[in-house]
Amino acid sequence: MKCLDCGKEMISGIVEGVGQGAGSFYEFTSDEELKKTGIKGFFRRNTIQVSTTIVEQKAWYCPECKKILMWMDADE
């Protein structure tokens, strides 16, 4: 897979969750949702929940940019 930033080849592997605590979560919010302001911005957050109980997920690492791209399922 090519890096989205620099275009160089990425290294395939996995990401594993180690020592995760309870009570935390992640959300994905699109750039379009982030642009909303005022009342719409306050109540906008049309978000997608992302699982925090990552046991093992497919991922790619770019040695050039030092970035990791993870392929995860949403909690929908």
NURO-953756 format. One record per residue (C-alpha): x, z, y; chain; residue in three letters; residue number from 1. Coordinates in Angstrom, 2 decimals. Last residue first. Layout:
residues N
<mipa><X>X</X><Z>Z</Z><Y>Y</Y><chain>A</chain><res>ALA</res><n>NUM</n></mipa>
...
***
This chain:
residues 76
<mipa><X>-22.32</X><Z>14.20</Z><Y>1.05</Y><chain>A</chain><res>GLU</res><n>76</n></mipa>
<mipa><X>-19.18</X><Z>16.31</Z><Y>0.53</Y><chain>A</chain><res>ASP</res><n>75</n></mipa>
<mipa><X>-16.78</X><Z>13.41</Z><Y>1.24</Y><chain>A</chain><res>ALA</res><n>74</n></mipa>
<mipa><X>-14.39</X><Z>12.13</Z><Y>-1.44</Y><chain>A</chain><res>ASP</res><n>73</n></mipa>
<mipa><X>-10.70</X><Z>11.91</Z><Y>-0.65</Y><chain>A</chain><res>MET</res><n>72</n></mipa>
<mipa><X>-7.95</X><Z>9.25</Z><Y>-0.47</Y><chain>A</chain><res>TRP</res><n>71</n></mipa>
<mipa><X>-4.96</X><Z>10.79</Z><Y>1.32</Y><chain>A</chain><res>MET</res><n>70</n></mipa>
<mipa><X>-2.58</X><Z>8.95</Z><Y>3.66</Y><chain>A</chain><res>LEU</res><n>69</n></mipa>
<mipa><X>0.61</X><Z>10.90</Z><Y>4.23</Y><chain>A</chain><res>ILE</res><n>68</n></mipa>
<mipa><X>2.86</X><Z>10.33</Z><Y>7.23</Y><chain>A</chain><res>LYS</res><n>67</n></mipa>
<mipa><X>6.65</X><Z>10.63</Z><Y>7.57</Y><chain>A</chain><res>LYS</res><n>66</n></mipa>
<mipa><X>6.73</X><Z>7.42</Z><Y>9.64</Y><chain>A</chain><res>CYS</res><n>65</n></mipa>
<mipa><X>9.52</X><Z>5.70</Z><Y>7.65</Y><chain>A</chain><res>GLU</res><n>64</n></mipa>
<mipa><X>9.12</X><Z>7.56</Z><Y>4.34</Y><chain>A</chain><res>PRO</res><n>63</n></mipa>
<mipa><X>5.42</X><Z>6.59</Z><Y>4.29</Y><chain>A</chain><res>CYS</res><n>62</n></mipa>
<mipa><X>3.54</X><Z>8.65</Z><Y>1.69</Y><chain>A</chain><res>TYR</res><n>61</n></mipa>
<mipa><X>0.47</X><Z>7.54</Z><Y>-0.29</Y><chain>A</chain><res>TRP</res><n>60</n></mipa>
<mipa><X>-2.21</X><Z>9.82</Z><Y>-1.78</Y><chain>A</chain><res>ALA</res><n>59</n></mipa>
<mipa><X>-4.55</X><Z>10.28</Z><Y>-4.74</Y><chain>A</chain><res>LYS</res><n>58</n></mipa>
<mipa><X>-6.14</X><Z>13.74</Z><Y>-4.82</Y><chain>A</chain><res>GLN</res><n>57</n></mipa>
<mipa><X>-5.51</X><Z>16.88</Z><Y>-6.89</Y><chain>A</chain><res>GLU</res><n>56</n></mipa>
<mipa><X>-7.22</X><Z>20.26</Z><Y>-6.65</Y><chain>A</chain><res>VAL</res><n>55</n></mipa>
<mipa><X>-8.60</X><Z>19.85</Z><Y>-3.18</Y><chain>A</chain><res>ILE</res><n>54</n></mipa>
<mipa><X>-11.16</X><Z>22.57</Z><Y>-2.61</Y><chain>A</chain><res>THR</res><n>53</n></mipa>
<mipa><X>-11.37</X><Z>21.92</Z><Y>1.10</Y><chain>A</chain><res>THR</res><n>52</n></mipa>
<mipa><X>-13.95</X><Z>19.15</Z><Y>0.70</Y><chain>A</chain><res>SER</res><n>51</n></mipa>
<mipa><X>-14.59</X><Z>16.98</Z><Y>3.75</Y><chain>A</chain><res>VAL</res><n>50</n></mipa>
<mipa><X>-17.88</X><Z>17.24</Z><Y>5.60</Y><chain>A</chain><res>GLN</res><n>49</n></mipa>
<mipa><X>-18.97</X><Z>14.17</Z><Y>7.54</Y><chain>A</chain><res>ILE</res><n>48</n></mipa>
<mipa><X>-19.87</X><Z>14.55</Z><Y>11.19</Y><chain>A</chain><res>THR</res><n>47</n></mipa>
<mipa><X>-22.62</X><Z>13.51</Z><Y>13.58</Y><chain>A</chain><res>ASN</res><n>46</n></mipa>
<mipa><X>-21.33</X><Z>16.01</Z><Y>16.07</Y><chain>A</chain><res>ARG</res><n>45</n></mipa>
<mipa><X>-23.48</X><Z>14.99</Z><Y>18.95</Y><chain>A</chain><res>ARG</res><n>44</n></mipa>
<mipa><X>-25.21</X><Z>18.22</Z><Y>20.01</Y><chain>A</chain><res>PHE</res><n>43</n></mipa>
<mipa><X>-22.81</X><Z>19.05</Z><Y>22.83</Y><chain>A</chain><res>PHE</res><n>42</n></mipa>
<mipa><X>-21.88</X><Z>15.41</Z><Y>23.39</Y><chain>A</chain><res>GLY</res><n>41</n></mipa>
<mipa><X>-25.51</X><Z>14.34</Z><Y>23.60</Y><chain>A</chain><res>LYS</res><n>40</n></mipa>
<mipa><X>-26.12</X><Z>17.17</Z><Y>26.07</Y><chain>A</chain><res>ILE</res><n>39</n></mipa>
<mipa><X>-23.24</X><Z>15.98</Z><Y>28.25</Y><chain>A</chain><res>GLY</res><n>38</n></mipa>
<mipa><X>-20.69</X><Z>13.58</Z><Y>26.76</Y><chain>A</chain><res>THR</res><n>37</n></mipa>
<mipa><X>-20.42</X><Z>11.18</Z><Y>23.79</Y><chain>A</chain><res>LYS</res><n>36</n></mipa>
<mipa><X>-16.97</X><Z>9.61</Z><Y>23.30</Y><chain>A</chain><res>LYS</res><n>35</n></mipa>
<mipa><X>-16.19</X><Z>11.84</Z><Y>20.28</Y><chain>A</chain><res>LEU</res><n>34</n></mipa>
<mipa><X>-19.10</X><Z>10.32</Z><Y>18.37</Y><chain>A</chain><res>GLU</res><n>33</n></mipa>
<mipa><X>-17.67</X><Z>6.81</Z><Y>18.84</Y><chain>A</chain><res>GLU</res><n>32</n></mipa>
<mipa><X>-14.21</X><Z>7.98</Z><Y>17.68</Y><chain>A</chain><res>ASP</res><n>31</n></mipa>
<mipa><X>-15.79</X><Z>9.14</Z><Y>14.41</Y><chain>A</chain><res>SER</res><n>30</n></mipa>
<mipa><X>-15.94</X><Z>12.80</Z><Y>13.41</Y><chain>A</chain><res>THR</res><n>29</n></mipa>
<mipa><X>-14.58</X><Z>13.92</Z><Y>10.01</Y><chain>A</chain><res>PHE</res><n>28</n></mipa>
<mipa><X>-15.07</X><Z>17.59</Z><Y>9.17</Y><chain>A</chain><res>GLU</res><n>27</n></mipa>
<mipa><X>-12.83</X><Z>20.16</Z><Y>7.49</Y><chain>A</chain><res>TYR</res><n>26</n></mipa>
<mipa><X>-13.65</X><Z>23.53</Z><Y>5.96</Y><chain>A</chain><res>PHE</res><n>25</n></mipa>
<mipa><X>-12.35</X><Z>27.08</Z><Y>5.72</Y><chain>A</chain><res>SER</res><n>24</n></mipa>
<mipa><X>-14.12</X><Z>30.12</Z><Y>4.30</Y><chain>A</chain><res>GLY</res><n>23</n></mipa>
<mipa><X>-12.03</X><Z>30.71</Z><Y>1.20</Y><chain>A</chain><res>ALA</res><n>22</n></mipa>
<mipa><X>-8.24</X><Z>30.54</Z><Y>1.07</Y><chain>A</chain><res>GLY</res><n>21</n></mipa>
<mipa><X>-6.13</X><Z>27.80</Z><Y>-0.51</Y><chain>A</chain><res>GLN</res><n>20</n></mipa>
<mipa><X>-2.97</X><Z>28.78</Z><Y>-2.33</Y><chain>A</chain><res>GLY</res><n>19</n></mipa>
<mipa><X>-1.92</X><Z>25.26</Z><Y>-3.37</Y><chain>A</chain><res>VAL</res><n>18</n></mipa>
<mipa><X>-4.08</X><Z>22.16</Z><Y>-2.99</Y><chain>A</chain><res>GLY</res><n>17</n></mipa>
<mipa><X>-2.44</X><Z>19.11</Z><Y>-4.55</Y><chain>A</chain><res>GLU</res><n>16</n></mipa>
<mipa><X>-1.62</X><Z>15.74</Z><Y>-2.99</Y><chain>A</chain><res>VAL</res><n>15</n></mipa>
<mipa><X>-0.83</X><Z>12.85</Z><Y>-5.34</Y><chain>A</chain><res>ILE</res><n>14</n></mipa>
<mipa><X>1.53</X><Z>9.88</Z><Y>-5.52</Y><chain>A</chain><res>GLY</res><n>13</n></mipa>
<mipa><X>2.11</X><Z>6.31</Z><Y>-4.28</Y><chain>A</chain><res>SER</res><n>12</n></mipa>
<mipa><X>5.05</X><Z>5.57</Z><Y>-1.96</Y><chain>A</chain><res>ILE</res><n>11</n></mipa>
<mipa><X>4.22</X><Z>3.47</Z><Y>1.11</Y><chain>A</chain><res>MET</res><n>10</n></mipa>
<mipa><X>5.50</X><Z>-0.03</Z><Y>1.93</Y><chain>A</chain><res>GLU</res><n>9</n></mipa>
<mipa><X>6.21</X><Z>-0.67</Z><Y>5.61</Y><chain>A</chain><res>LYS</res><n>8</n></mipa>
<mipa><X>3.47</X><Z>-1.71</Z><Y>8.07</Y><chain>A</chain><res>GLY</res><n>7</n></mipa>
<mipa><X>4.49</X><Z>0.77</Z><Y>10.80</Y><chain>A</chain><res>CYS</res><n>6</n></mipa>
<mipa><X>1.29</X><Z>2.67</Z><Y>11.53</Y><chain>A</chain><res>ASP</res><n>5</n></mipa>
<mipa><X>-1.23</X><Z>1.74</Z><Y>8.81</Y><chain>A</chain><res>LEU</res><n>4</n></mipa>
<mipa><X>1.49</X><Z>1.94</Z><Y>6.16</Y><chain>A</chain><res>CYS</res><n>3</n></mipa>
<mipa><X>1.24</X><Z>-0.81</Z><Y>3.51</Y><chain>A</chain><res>LYS</res><n>2</n></mipa>
<mipa><X>0.00</X><Z>0.00</Z><Y>0.00</Y><chain>A</chain><res>MET</res><n>1</n></mipa>
***
